[in-house]
Amino acid sequence: MSHWRYFWREALAVVLMLMGIFGLVQALGLVAQRQVIGASVIGVLALFVFRGGLSLLKVAVAARIVQQTQDRLYPAPAQPLMAGKRGPGQSGRPGVGRPSA
């Protein structure tokens, strides 16, 4: 489940970055039409959106790396055996099924 959380963060970051690039292209089109004030407003906003997406992508990748590192360093503990349940090769009688010393 945690992998999906990182996936959605990364997908949102890519969408924000694409929106920022689209805004910059629109601002460039306005500059070509000699509408410099409108282009500057859209360009500044597009830069903020792009940088927000880039920051979100960095955070999502860092969180994924930290989670993977913690999973490797601290694996989940083994499940304890139930009290009455015996493993294979163990009988219910004491002394039976054990190698003699």
Backbone as a ProteinNet text record, in pm:
[ID]
protein_1_A
[PRIMARY]
MSHWRYFWREALAVVLMLMGIFGLVQALGLVAQRQVIGASVIGVLALFVFRGGLSLLKVAVAARIVQQTQDRLYPAPAQPLMAGKRGPGQSGRPGVGRPSA
[TERTIARY]
82.1	0	86.5	197.5	280.4	341.3	359.5	415.5	319.3	190	92.1	95.6	120.5	126.7	239.3	353.8	465.8	436.2	367.4	333.4	245.1	144.9	54.9	127	218.9	298.2	382.4	446.8	530.6	447.3	329	242.1	195.1	158.6	116.6	232	352.3	469.1	493.2	479.5	499.2	392.1	268	159.8	189.7	234.8	267.8	382.5	481.9	594.2	549.2	462.3	410.6	325.9	248.1	170.1	263.1	372	468.2	532.9	570	629.3	528.2	402.6	298.5	280.4	282.4	270.3	386.4	505.8	621.5	611.3	559.7	540.6	435.5	329.1	227.5	286.2	369.4	432.9	524.6	594.4	679.3	596.3	478.6	388.2	340.3	315.6	274.3	388.1	510.5	624.3	634.5	608.6	614.3	507.3	396.4	289.2	309.7	422.6	460.1	367.8	320	242.2	330.7	423.7	529.8	477.8	386.3	337.5	259.7	171.5	97.8	189.5	289.9	385.6	466.2	501.9	581.2	498.7	371	285.4	269.4	235.5	217	349.1	458.5	589	629.5	606.9	642.2	555.9	426	338.6	377.3	410.7	450.7	580	671.3	795	768.4	677.6	642.9	577.6	490	424.8	528.4	618.6	722.1	812.7	854.5	942.6	871.1	740.9	663.3	658.2	637.7	637.6	773.1	877.7	1013.5	1042.2	1002.2	1022.2	941.4	817.5	734.6	794.7	850.9	915	1036.9	1116.1	1233.3	1191.2	1086.6	1039.8	986.3	911.7	855.2	964.7	1064.8	1174.2	1254.7	1279.1	1352.9	1274.1	1142.5	1060.4	1061.3	1057.7	1062.8	1196.6	1305.9	1438.7	1451.5	1402.1	1409	1327	1208.2	1123.5	1190.9	1251.4	1319.9	1440.3	1511.8	1627	1583.2	1477.3	1428.2	1376.3	1313.4	1267.1	1384.1	1496.4	1613.4	1685.2	1693.4	1765.3	1685.4	1555.6	1469.8	1356.6	1384.1	1277	1168.4	1051.1	938.7	973.2	937.4	969.4	890.2	947.9	881.1	757.2	658.8	535.8	562.3	516.4	538.4	452.9	502.7	426.9	311.3	201	83.9	113.1	56.8	83.2	18.5	4.5	-63.1	-34.5	20.7	48.5	192.3	213.1	347.8	394	521.9	579.4	591.4	636	650.9	760.5	734.1	831.2	823	728.4	713.6	583.1	590.9	469.1	419.7	304.3	244.4	300.9	372.2	426.9	568.6	605.2	739.9	840.2	952.5	1059.2	1049	935.1	916.5	947.6	1026.3	1058.7	1183.5	1243.9	1366.4	1485.1	1596.5	1714.1	1770.3	1817.3	1871.7	2012.8	2045.2	2176.9	2278.7
-119.5	0	125.9	120.6	240.3	277.5	177.6	208.3	293.5	273.3	355	499.6	519.8	657.1	734.2	669.1	734	753.3	656.8	669	791.2	811.6	925.6	1058.2	1062.2	1184.5	1214.9	1112	1131.7	1170.8	1110.1	1144.1	1289	1332.2	1471.3	1566.8	1528	1612.5	1626.1	1517.3	1524	1610.9	1599.9	1684.1	1831.2	1864.6	2004.2	2054.7	1970.1	2012	2033.6	1947	1965.6	2092.5	2121.3	2244.9	2366.7	2359.8	2469.7	2489.3	2379.8	2391.3	2447.5	2402.4	2455.1	2605.4	2648.8	2791.8	2871.4	2816	2886	2896.7	2792.1	2797.7	2904.1	2911.8	3014.2	3154.6	3169.9	3300.2	3335.8	3238	3262.4	3305.1	3245.5	3286.6	3429.4	3469.1	3608	3705.6	3664.2	3750.4	3769.5	3664	3675.1	3770.8	3782.8	3876.2	4014.1	4035.9	4162.6	4202.2	4103.1	4128	4091.2	4178.9	4149.1	4142	4229.1	4229.4	4102.1	4063.2	3937.7	3817.9	3820.7	3710.4	3699.7	3813.9	3809.3	3752.7	3789.8	3737.4	3586.5	3542.2	3398.8	3324.5	3384.9	3320.1	3300	3400.9	3389.3	3282.5	3282.6	3181.2	3041.1	3028.5	2898.5	2850	2941.7	2902.4	2850.5	2915.9	2868.8	2730.6	2708	2577.3	2470.3	2501.3	2405.8	2371.7	2474.8	2450.6	2373	2397.4	2319.8	2172.4	2145.5	2007.4	1941.8	2015.7	1962.5	1931	2018.1	1993.8	1873.5	1861.5	1747.4	1617	1618.6	1499.6	1461	1559	1529.4	1470	1522.8	1472	1330.3	1304	1170.5	1066.4	1100.7	1006.3	984.6	1089	1074.2	988.9	1008.4	928.4	781.7	754.7	616.3	552.1	625.8	571.8	544.9	635.1	615.7	494	476.9	362.2	231.6	227.5	106.6	76	179.7	159.1	106	160.3	112.2	-30.6	-65.5	-202.2	-299.7	-257	-345.2	-352.9	-240.9	-240.4	-305.6	-282.1	-331.2	-414.4	-539.5	-621.5	-649.7	-686.6	-715.3	-836.6	-834.3	-948.6	-1071.9	-1188.4	-1314.2	-1331.6	-1400.6	-1425.4	-1528.9	-1505.6	-1603.1	-1727.8	-1842.2	-1966.7	-1964.5	-2023.1	-2032.2	-2135.3	-2118	-2207	-2343.1	-2430.3	-2554.6	-2605.3	-2526.8	-2568.5	-2616.6	-2730.8	-2787	-2785.1	-2767.3	-2765.2	-2905.3	-2918.5	-3050.5	-3130.6	-3259	-3345.3	-3341.7	-3266.4	-3260	-3329.4	-3423.9	-3492	-3429.5	-3470.5	-3415.4	-3475.7	-3589.3	-3653.8	-3605.6	-3579.7	-3534.6	-3646.1	-3613.6	-3708	-3782.7	-3777	-3850.4	-3754.7	-3798.9	-3717.1	-3633.9	-3645	-3570.9	-3664.3	-3613.1	-3699.9	-3731	-3851.1	-3888.7	-3833.6	-3797.2	-3738.8	-3841.2
0	0	0	69.7	79.2	-55.3	-143.2	-274.6	-356.3	-337.1	-410.9	-364.7	-235.4	-184.7	-252.3	-268.9	-336.2	-484.2	-543.2	-684.6	-708.6	-624.5	-643.8	-621.6	-526.8	-507.2	-630.1	-683.1	-799.9	-921.6	-936.5	-1049.6	-1039.1	-919	-900.2	-928.7	-888.9	-915.3	-1064.9	-1138.3	-1283.6	-1347.8	-1300.7	-1355.2	-1328.7	-1208.6	-1178	-1264.7	-1287	-1370.7	-1515.3	-1565.7	-1701.4	-1712.6	-1606.9	-1607.6	-1608.6	-1534.1	-1532.8	-1668.5	-1733.5	-1867.5	-1966.2	-1955.5	-2043.9	-2022.1	-1896	-1866.8	-1923.3	-1916	-1973	-2124.9	-2189.2	-2334.4	-2369.6	-2289	-2312.6	-2293.4	-2192.7	-2170.2	-2286.5	-2339.7	-2455.5	-2576.9	-2591.2	-2699.6	-2682.6	-2557.5	-2533.2	-2560	-2532.2	-2562.7	-2713.3	-2789.4	-2935.1	-2987.5	-2912.8	-2951.7	-2889.8	-2827.6	-2764.3	-2648.4	-2574.6	-2453.1	-2333.8	-2306.5	-2211.6	-2067.8	-2030.3	-1891.8	-1861.8	-1950.8	-1931.8	-1933.1	-2019.4	-2025.9	-1897.9	-1840.1	-1716.5	-1601.2	-1593.8	-1486	-1500.9	-1621	-1644.2	-1626.1	-1670.6	-1656.4	-1511.9	-1428.4	-1287	-1219.6	-1247.2	-1189.7	-1237	-1364.9	-1418.6	-1353.8	-1327.4	-1260.1	-1119.1	-1046.2	-912.4	-917.3	-1013.2	-1026.1	-1060.6	-1152.6	-1190.7	-1073	-999.2	-884.6	-775.1	-758.8	-661.5	-700.5	-829.4	-876.1	-859.8	-887.6	-872.2	-725.4	-635.2	-492.6	-445.4	-492.2	-454.4	-505.6	-624.4	-678.9	-595.2	-553.8	-470.8	-337	-277	-148.7	-163.5	-270.1	-290.4	-312.7	-390.7	-415.2	-287.3	-212.2	-85.9	13.4	21.3	112.6	71.5	-58.2	-105.1	-68.9	-86.3	-54.8	94.9	177.4	322.3	362.6	305.3	338.7	298.5	181	136.6	225.1	266.3	353.7	489.6	544.8	673.6	663.6	551.9	533.4	528.2	472.4	466.8	601.4	672	799.6	911.9	914.4	1021.1	960.4	924.8	866.3	968.9	921	1009.6	1096.1	1225	1311.3	1269	1296.5	1263	1350	1295.9	1370.4	1479.6	1602.5	1709.8	1687.6	1735.4	1723.9	1821.1	1777.9	1865.3	1974.3	2095.1	2208	2185.9	2159.8	2133.9	1994.3	1911.8	1775.1	1768.2	1707.4	1698.8	1554.5	1536.8	1403.4	1346.5	1223.4	1164.1	1234.4	1254.6	1320.2	1471.5	1526.3	1671.1	1708.1	1798.3	1841.1	1970.2	2010.5	2130.9	2257.9	2250	2369.7	2395.1	2519.1	2547.4	2523.9	2466.8	2444.6	2313.5	2248.2	2123.9	2008.3	1913.7	1798.2	1818.7	1935.7	1961.8	1945.3	1895.3	1885.8	2024.9	2041.6	2171.6	2187.2	2308.9	2333.9	2367.8
[MASK]
+++++++++++++++++++++++++++++++++++++++++++++++++++++++++++++++++++++++++++++++++++++++++++++++++++++

